[in-house]
Amino acid sequence: MAKHKPSAGTPATTLLQRAGVPHVLHSYTHDPSASSFGLEAAEALGMDPARVFKTLMATLDGSLAVAVVPVSSSLDLKKFAAALGGKRAAMADPQVAQRRTGYVLGGISPLGQKQASPTVLDSTAPGFATILVSGGRRGLDVEIAPDDLVALTQAAVAPIKTG
């Protein structure tokens, strides 16, 4: 029997389908001149920016790790390091992030990354029934229950955002 592979599939959406996790795909037309991919998604989809999360790659004591924070906030690197038991965190080089995840900037999803990394989801996420994260390409977000995201990424949940 042939395996069905959807034409719009990304590693993130494929993972969700294979795991049987309930989710909703939200597409929008990406504006190449947008200064913030996350805020662009929230606005284009008419969603509260506190419920739309961005995926960031950081180095933690020399290793790569993933932070998932609301698009309306920034990552607090000290809180992020503490959440993973590390000492020093810094934002990863964008090219390194793209190679590690297999996604392009503005489309990096916490799901289905080429090489998994320790992940921390901001503690505001469980306050929502569902949140939106990148679906693996610009112009595609996935709506998913925070508990399902934690289970699929083996994420820690901690206060890691600023503001």
N, C-alpha and C positions, 0 to 999 in steps of 0.2 A: 504494500500500500504506500503510495507516495505521500510524503510529508507536505502539508499545506504551509506555505510561507506567504504571509500577506505582503502586498507590494509596498505598503507604507510602513512596514515593520522596521523597528530598530531593535538593537539588543535589549533595550529596556522593555519595550512592548512585548517582545518575544518571551522574555523572562516572566512577565506578568501573565501572559496567556498560558505558558507551560505550567506555572505554579497554580493556575486556577484562581488567582487573586482578583476579586472584584475591583474594577477601575473604570474610569471614563476618560476617553481621549478628548482633548480640547485643542483644535487647530486654529491658527490665526495667521495672517499675512505678516511676515517679519519685515520690518522697515530697516534696511541696511544703515540708515543714518541715526538709528536710535542709540542714545548714549548709555542706556542701562537695559540690558536684555530682560532682566527680571521685572522691572517696573513696566517695560513695554508689554510684557505678557499680561500682567495684572490689568493694565489699562485696556488692552485689546480684548481681553476676555470679560471685562466688567467685574473683576473679582477684587475683594479686599486685599490690598498688598500684604497685610499681616498673615493671610492664609496662603499666599503664593511664596514658595521657598526656592532659594537659589542654592546651587551646589558649588562649593569652593574647594579647591585643593590647596593644602598647606604642607609645609615641611614641619615635622615635629622631631626635634633632636636628631635631624639628619634623615628621617624616614618620611614617606608621604602619608597623608591622612586626609579624610574628607570631612568637611563641615557643611551642614545643611541648615540655613538660617532664612528668616523671612526677607523678602526682597526689599522691604522698607527699612531694614537694619543693616548694620555691618557686623563683621565677625570680630569678637573680642579675643585676640590671640592669646592673652594670658589665661582667660577662662577656658579656652579651647585646649591649651596645653595641660591645664590642671585636670580637665575632664578625662583626658587620656593618660594621666599619670606622668606627663612629660614636664620638661623644664622650660624649653624655648620653642616657640612656634613662629613661623614666618610664612607669608604667602608664597606659594610655589610659582616657579617660572611658568608662564602660560603654555609654552611649547612642551614642557615636561608634563603638565596637566593633560594636554591633548594626547600625547603619546601614551601616558599611563592609562587613561580612561578609554581611549578609542573614539572620543567625541570631540567636536569642535567647540571652541569657546562660544558661550551663549546657548549651547545645546548639551552641555555636560549634565548627565543624569546621575543620580546616586545609584541607579539600578542598571545592571547589565554592563558594568565597566569591564574593560578588557582584563584588568588586573585589580582585584579587590584590595581595598585599603581600609584600615580602621576608620570607622565613621561615627560622627556625633551629630545627632539631630537636636536642634534647639528645643528647650523645654516648653516653649509656647505651643508647639505642634499638637500635643495631646489634648489641648483645650478645644480643638476643632474636631468635628466628626470626620471630615476629610480635609486634606491639603492638596495643593498642586505642586508638582516638581517637574523638571524638564523631562520630556519623553524621549530625549536622545537626539534631537535636532532642533534648530531654531524654528520657531513657529509651531511647536508641538509640546503641550504640557499634558501630564497625566494626573488625574484626580484619584487619590488613594487614601485609605484610612491610615493615620499615623502608625497604628500598631502593626499594620501589614508592612509598611515601609521599614520599621524597626526589625521585624522578623526577617525580611528578605535581605537586608543589608547587615544584619547583626549589629545594628547601631546602638551606641550608648545614648541616653537622653540626658541632657544637662543644659543649664543656662549658659549659652555661649555667644549671645548677640549683644551688641551695644544698643543703647537707646531704647 
